[in-house]
């Protein structure tokens, strides 16, 4: 796509984003977007195919907004569990400030059809949990913890979006955050600690380093070791 077409497409997305924020997905009709962007309906169809294509692009745009905010606000600390708490709060805050975008991003997703930015957002959560596991702070495997945190944060945010702002109680999110993260993490290990489960999970996480290098074992040996470690963690 040449620079001119890319700029035109971006301008249309900005117009559609404004309509979405103001009136929800119902306000993002092809006619309304074309009129607001000063283009013809056929030109809009050439860019996005149809309304579903336009909404899919808007969802991807929403994930890009979310990532930009989270990367800026979520600076890495020495405590990965504290970072998990802050990451939860940032997630909920984004959803409450951009409810129409959030509903489009998380309320209309289809299996196997996530934009690259959504995968990057998912990878950000996994990286936080990988750090927690490497520090011996997880009670469950990273994959299970990822599913739990993702489901809980999404559910909490959608529930709060569904409440009228004057009646919205953010302590609900805080309480659920503490319960969920507390159920999958441990306190920082002490020097004489003997928490076998968290140590097993820490070794499991350390089998692949931050650069993605494989451990000095055969694939079958690595699989067997991981199976033993996860049994010890049960």
Helices and strands as residue ranges (DSSP letters): H 3-23, G 25-27, H 30-37, H 41-48, H 51-73, H 80-97, H 99-107, H 116-134, H 142-161, G 165-167, H 171-184, H 196-206, H 219-232
